[in-house]
Amino acid sequence: MDMRFLMKQAQAMQQKLLDAQQNLRAEGTAGGGSVKVTLNGSKELVGLSIAKDAIDPEDPSLLEDLITAAFRDAAQKADEGLKKVTGGLGAGLGIPGL
């Protein structure tokens, strides 16, 4: 196997993964859509939306729970999205386990 070819393939795969992490958007919701969280593929928060009816000054822990649930939902969707993008990245290299 040509090592230069493998290195170029590995660099291309790495760039594709980085691009996917930056460009992917995953939205998670909770409370029937009253809280929405948007993450990128690196699971960095890029958006948050909270409906007025989700805010109860008498029970702030409810809003905390909704934000946490929406974040988890978005994180799971981000993982699934990255799997779709990167699922076959290592297949062309012929390296066992990839």
SEMI-8407 format. One record per atom (N, C-alpha, C): residue number from 1; residue in three letters; atom name; x, z, y. Coordinates in pm, whole numbers, plus 50000, padded with zeros to 5 digits. Each point is the difference from the previous one (the first is absolute). Last residue first. Layout:
<pts>
{NUM 'ALA' 'CA' {X Z Y}} ...
</pts>
This chain:
<pts>
{98 'LEU' 'N' {48771 51018 50000}} {98 'LEU' 'CA' {49952 49955 50132}} {98 'LEU' 'C' {49888 49901 49986}} {97 'GLY' 'N' {50242 50196 49626}} {97 'GLY' 'CA' {49940 50108 50075}} {97 'GLY' 'C' {49948 49959 50137}} {96 'PRO' 'N' {50393 49715 49776}} {96 'PRO' 'CA' {49901 50082 49929}} {96 'PRO' 'C' {49948 50113 50088}} {95 'ILE' 'N' {50168 49528 50185}} {95 'ILE' 'CA' {50058 50132 49978}} {95 'ILE' 'C' {49893 50087 49933}} {94 'GLY' 'N' {49968 49535 50178}} {94 'GLY' 'CA' {50039 50013 49860}} {94 'GLY' 'C' {50068 50133 49969}} {93 'LEU' 'N' {49796 49788 50420}} {93 'LEU' 'CA' {50141 50033 49987}} {93 'LEU' 'C' {50047 50010 49856}} {92 'GLY' 'N' {49540 49918 50177}} {92 'GLY' 'CA' {50086 49883 49994}} {92 'GLY' 'C' {50148 50030 49978}} {91 'ALA' 'N' {49651 50345 50053}} {91 'ALA' 'CA' {49982 49921 49877}} {91 'ALA' 'C' {50096 49883 49988}} {90 'GLY' 'N' {49921 50347 50363}} {90 'GLY' 'CA' {50120 50005 49914}} {90 'GLY' 'C' {49993 49910 49879}} {89 'LEU' 'N' {49633 50022 50326}} {89 'LEU' 'CA' {50127 49978 50069}} {89 'LEU' 'C' {50120 49995 49908}} {88 'GLY' 'N' {49491 50053 49945}} {88 'GLY' 'CA' {50085 49909 49925}} {88 'GLY' 'C' {50136 49979 50062}} {87 'GLY' 'N' {49673 50317 50191}} {87 'GLY' 'CA' {49983 50003 49856}} {87 'GLY' 'C' {50096 49911 49922}} {86 'THR' 'N' {49914 50095 50495}} {86 'THR' 'CA' {50131 50012 49936}} {86 'THR' 'C' {49994 49993 49849}} {85 'VAL' 'N' {49605 49964 50280}} {85 'VAL' 'CA' {50102 49917 50066}} {85 'VAL' 'C' {50130 50000 49922}} {84 'LYS' 'N' {49642 50272 49853}} {84 'LYS' 'CA' {49959 49859 49991}} {84 'LYS' 'C' {50108 49909 50057}} {83 'LYS' 'N' {50059 50463 50038}} {83 'LYS' 'CA' {50015 49958 49860}} {83 'LYS' 'C' {49963 49853 49985}} {82 'LEU' 'N' {49930 50203 50417}} {82 'LEU' 'CA' {50141 49972 49977}} {82 'LEU' 'C' {50025 49955 49856}} {81 'GLY' 'N' {49563 50136 50115}} {81 'GLY' 'CA' {50036 49877 50071}} {81 'GLY' 'C' {50145 49962 49978}} {80 'GLU' 'N' {49844 50412 49829}} {80 'GLU' 'CA' {49942 49888 49925}} {80 'GLU' 'C' {50037 49867 50064}} {79 'ASP' 'N' {50128 50392 50227}} {79 'ASP' 'CA' {50074 49987 49874}} {79 'ASP' 'C' {49950 49881 49919}} {78 'ALA' 'N' {49762 50108 50386}} {78 'ALA' 'CA' {50130 49945 50036}} {78 'ALA' 'C' {50086 49980 49875}} {77 'LYS' 'N' {49588 50217 49951}} {77 'LYS' 'CA' {49980 49857 50023}} {77 'LYS' 'C' {50130 49932 50039}} {76 'GLN' 'N' {50004 50464 49954}} {76 'GLN' 'CA' {49975 49940 49868}} {76 'GLN' 'C' {49983 49848 50015}} {75 'ALA' 'N' {50038 50247 50394}} {75 'ALA' 'CA' {50128 50000 49929}} {75 'ALA' 'C' {49986 49935 49862}} {74 'ALA' 'N' {49610 50069 50264}} {74 'ALA' 'CA' {50083 49892 50053}} {74 'ALA' 'C' {50133 49991 49927}} {73 'ASP' 'N' {49717 50355 49886}} {73 'ASP' 'CA' {49936 49875 49963}} {73 'ASP' 'C' {50084 49881 50047}} {72 'ARG' 'N' {50133 50427 50136}} {72 'ARG' 'CA' {50026 49981 49856}} {72 'ARG' 'C' {49941 49868 49950}} {71 'PHE' 'N' {49906 50127 50443}} {71 'PHE' 'CA' {50142 49967 49985}} {71 'PHE' 'C' {50034 49973 49854}} {70 'ALA' 'N' {49570 50155 50101}} {70 'ALA' 'CA' {50015 49861 50043}} {70 'ALA' 'C' {50145 49955 49985}} {69 'ALA' 'N' {49903 50451 49910}} {69 'ALA' 'CA' {49940 49913 49898}} {69 'ALA' 'C' {50016 49853 50037}} {68 'THR' 'N' {50142 50323 50315}} {68 'THR' 'CA' {50085 50004 49880}} {68 'THR' 'C' {49947 49906 49893}} {67 'ILE' 'N' {49738 50058 50382}} {67 'ILE' 'CA' {50122 49924 50034}} {67 'ILE' 'C' {50093 49995 49879}} {66 'LEU' 'N' {49614 50263 49960}} {66 'LEU' 'CA' {49965 49858 50006}} {66 'LEU' 'C' {50122 49914 50030}} {65 'ASP' 'N' {50046 50472 50008}} {65 'ASP' 'CA' {49980 49952 49863}} {65 'ASP' 'C' {49968 49851 49998}} {64 'GLU' 'N' {50033 50211 50418}} {64 'GLU' 'CA' {50132 49998 49935}} {64 'GLU' 'C' {49989 49943 49859}} {63 'LEU' 'N' {49602 50078 50234}} {63 'LEU' 'CA' {50070 49882 50051}} {63 'LEU' 'C' {50139 49987 49937}} {62 'LEU' 'N' {49759 50384 49893}} {62 'LEU' 'CA' {49930 49883 49946}} {62 'LEU' 'C' {50070 49872 50045}} {61 'SER' 'N' {50136 50420 50173}} {61 'SER' 'CA' {50058 49972 49869}} {61 'SER' 'C' {49931 49880 49933}} {60 'PRO' 'N' {49854 50192 50423}} {60 'PRO' 'CA' {50110 49903 50009}} {60 'PRO' 'C' {50061 49966 49864}} {59 'ASP' 'N' {49541 50216 50189}} {59 'ASP' 'CA' {50063 49986 49868}} {59 'ASP' 'C' {50113 49896 50004}} {58 'GLU' 'N' {49735 50116 50384}} {58 'GLU' 'CA' {49980 50124 49925}} {58 'GLU' 'C' {50071 49998 49864}} {57 'PRO' 'N' {49982 49620 50299}} {57 'PRO' 'CA' {50087 50105 50056}} {57 'PRO' 'C' {49988 50133 49925}} {56 'ASP' 'N' {49935 49493 49829}} {56 'ASP' 'CA' {49916 50120 50010}} {56 'ASP' 'C' {50089 50112 50052}} {55 'ILE' 'N' {50005 49435 49916}} {55 'ILE' 'CA' {50063 50110 50073}} {55 'ILE' 'C' {49899 50113 50017}} {54 'ALA' 'N' {49902 49571 49808}} {54 'ALA' 'CA' {50093 50066 49908}} {54 'ALA' 'C' {50064 50122 50064}} {53 'ASP' 'N' {49701 49694 50231}} {53 'ASP' 'CA' {49926 50088 49909}} {53 'ASP' 'C' {50089 50070 49897}} {52 'LYS' 'N' {50175 49676 50315}} {52 'LYS' 'CA' {49959 50125 50065}} {52 'LYS' 'C' {49930 50096 49905}} {51 'ALA' 'N' {50359 49652 49805}} {51 'ALA' 'CA' {49867 49993 50062}} {51 'ALA' 'C' {49963 50136 50057}} {50 'ILE' 'N' {50497 49778 49913}} {50 'ILE' 'CA' {49914 50113 49965}} {50 'ILE' 'C' {49868 49985 50076}} {49 'SER' 'N' {50489 49720 49845}} {49 'SER' 'CA' {49872 49993 50068}} {49 'SER' 'C' {49912 50114 49951}} {48 'LEU' 'N' {50545 49784 49998}} {48 'LEU' 'CA' {49912 50111 49965}} {48 'LEU' 'C' {49873 49987 50084}} {47 'GLY' 'N' {50509 49724 49849}} {47 'GLY' 'CA' {49870 50006 50064}} {47 'GLY' 'C' {49917 50117 49949}} {46 'VAL' 'N' {50450 49901 49863}} {46 'VAL' 'CA' {49994 49900 50106}} {46 'VAL' 'C' {49864 49998 50069}} {45 'LEU' 'N' {50352 50311 49650}} {45 'LEU' 'CA' {49871 49993 50067}} {45 'LEU' 'C' {50007 49898 50113}} {44 'GLU' 'N' {50299 49979 49547}} {44 'GLU' 'CA' {50005 50052 50135}} {44 'GLU' 'C' {49864 49979 50065}} {43 'LYS' 'N' {50167 49861 49550}} {43 'LYS' 'CA' {49910 50116 50015}} {43 'LYS' 'C' {50018 50071 50133}} {42 'SER' 'N' {50187 49577 49844}} {42 'SER' 'CA' {50091 50114 49991}} {42 'SER' 'C' {49926 50132 50015}} {41 'GLY' 'N' {49775 49582 50044}} {41 'GLY' 'CA' {50050 50009 49863}} {41 'GLY' 'C' {50101 50111 49978}} {40 'ASN' 'N' {49648 50071 50393}} {40 'ASN' 'CA' {50073 49880 49959}} {40 'ASN' 'C' {50054 50023 49859}} {39 'LEU' 'N' {49535 50223 50207}} {39 'LEU' 'CA' {50141 50017 49973}} {39 'LEU' 'C' {50065 49864 49978}} {38 'THR' 'N' {49521 50256 50212}} {38 'THR' 'CA' {50068 49876 49964}} {38 'THR' 'C' {50149 50028 49988}} {37 'VAL' 'N' {49490 50276 49996}} {37 'VAL' 'CA' {50145 50008 50017}} {37 'VAL' 'C' {50058 49867 49955}} {36 'LYS' 'N' {49491 50243 50147}} {36 'LYS' 'CA' {50075 49887 49945}} {36 'LYS' 'C' {50147 50016 50036}} {35 'VAL' 'N' {49487 50278 49985}} {35 'VAL' 'CA' {50143 50010 50027}} {35 'VAL' 'C' {50068 49884 49930}} {34 'SER' 'N' {49543 50014 49971}} {34 'SER' 'CA' {50011 50066 50130}} {34 'SER' 'C' {50145 50025 50040}} {33 'GLY' 'N' {49803 49805 49583}} {33 'GLY' 'CA' {50058 49911 50100}} {33 'GLY' 'C' {50014 50065 50137}} {32 'GLY' 'N' {49838 50234 49611}} {32 'GLY' 'CA' {49912 49886 50020}} {32 'GLY' 'C' {50048 49905 50109}} {31 'GLY' 'N' {50266 50376 49868}} {31 'GLY' 'CA' {49879 50040 50070}} {31 'GLY' 'C' {49908 49885 50029}} {30 'ALA' 'N' {50481 49837 49929}} {30 'ALA' 'CA' {49942 50123 49946}} {30 'ALA' 'C' {49876 50032 50083}} {29 'THR' 'N' {50409 49575 49896}} {29 'THR' 'CA' {49888 50060 50069}} {29 'THR' 'C' {49956 50129 49931}} {28 'GLY' 'N' {50443 49612 50066}} {28 'GLY' 'CA' {49932 50099 49919}} {28 'GLY' 'C' {49889 50064 50082}} {27 'GLU' 'N' {50334 49527 50001}} {27 'GLU' 'CA' {49908 50091 50069}} {27 'GLU' 'C' {49932 50092 49900}} {26 'ALA' 'N' {50471 49676 50061}} {26 'ALA' 'CA' {49906 50058 49904}} {26 'ALA' 'C' {49914 50101 50076}} {25 'ARG' 'N' {50379 49564 50073}} {25 'ARG' 'CA' {49913 50098 50064}} {25 'ARG' 'C' {49899 50047 49897}} {24 'LEU' 'N' {50514 49719 50032}} {24 'LEU' 'CA' {49883 50046 49927}} {24 'LEU' 'C' {49922 50101 50083}} {23 'ASN' 'N' {50428 49816 50139}} {23 'ASN' 'CA' {49882 49917 50028}} {23 'ASN' 'C' {49872 50047 49931}} {22 'GLN' 'N' {50442 50214 49946}} {22 'GLN' 'CA' {49967 49996 50143}} {22 'GLN' 'C' {49868 49928 50027}} {21 'GLN' 'N' {50170 50030 49556}} {21 'GLN' 'CA' {49978 50135 50050}} {21 'GLN' 'C' {49958 49999 50147}} {20 'ALA' 'N' {50124 49592 49795}} {20 'ALA' 'CA' {49871 50048 49950}} {20 'ALA' 'C' {49969 50139 50054}} {19 'ASP' 'N' {50420 49816 50096}} {19 'ASP' 'CA' {49894 49928 50072}} {19 'ASP' 'C' {49863 50050 49958}} {18 'LEU' 'N' {50369 50168 49765}} {18 'LEU' 'CA' {49998 50052 50137}} {18 'LEU' 'C' {49890 49934 50083}} {17 'LEU' 'N' {50071 49835 49565}} {17 'LEU' 'CA' {49944 50135 49996}} {17 'LEU' 'C' {49991 50060 50140}} {16 'LYS' 'N' {50212 49586 49951}} {16 'LYS' 'CA' {49857 49985 49975}} {16 'LYS' 'C' {49931 50136 49998}} {15 'GLN' 'N' {50467 49991 50033}} {15 'GLN' 'CA' {49939 49954 50125}} {15 'GLN' 'C' {49849 49985 49984}} {14 'GLN' 'N' {50251 50107 49618}} {14 'GLN' 'CA' {50002 50112 50093}} {14 'GLN' 'C' {49932 49961 50132}} {13 'MET' 'N' {50062 49665 49678}} {13 'MET' 'CA' {49898 50096 49956}} {13 'MET' 'C' {49991 50117 50097}} {12 'ALA' 'N' {50341 49688 50070}} {12 'ALA' 'CA' {49869 49939 50031}} {12 'ALA' 'C' {49887 50094 49961}} {11 'GLN' 'N' {50436 50128 49887}} {11 'GLN' 'CA' {49980 50007 50145}} {11 'GLN' 'C' {49865 49942 50041}} {10 'ALA' 'N' {50129 49964 49550}} {10 'ALA' 'CA' {49973 50140 50032}} {10 'ALA' 'C' {49975 50017 50150}} {9 'GLN' 'N' {50132 49577 49845}} {9 'GLN' 'CA' {49865 50030 49952}} {9 'GLN' 'C' {49961 50143 50039}} {8 'LYS' 'N' {50438 49865 50085}} {8 'LYS' 'CA' {49909 49931 50091}} {8 'LYS' 'C' {49855 50030 49962}} {7 'MET' 'N' {50331 50165 49715}} {7 'MET' 'CA' {50004 50071 50128}} {7 'MET' 'C' {49904 49936 50101}} {6 'LEU' 'N' {50060 49787 49582}} {6 'LEU' 'CA' {49927 50126 49985}} {6 'LEU' 'C' {49996 50078 50131}} {5 'PHE' 'N' {50260 49611 49989}} {5 'PHE' 'CA' {49859 49965 49990}} {5 'PHE' 'C' {49915 50126 49989}} {4 'ARG' 'N' {50460 50050 49985}} {4 'ARG' 'CA' {49959 49963 50136}} {4 'ARG' 'C' {49852 49965 50003}} {3 'MET' 'N' {50206 50093 49583}} {3 'MET' 'CA' {49976 50121 50080}} {3 'MET' 'C' {49955 49966 50142}} {2 'ASP' 'N' {49933 49720 49532}} {2 'ASP' 'CA' {50074 49991 50126}} {2 'ASP' 'C' {49964 50119 50088}} {1 'MET' 'N' {49995 49966 49446}} {1 'MET' 'CA' {49918 50000 50118}} {1 'MET' 'C' {50087 50000 50125}} 
</pts>
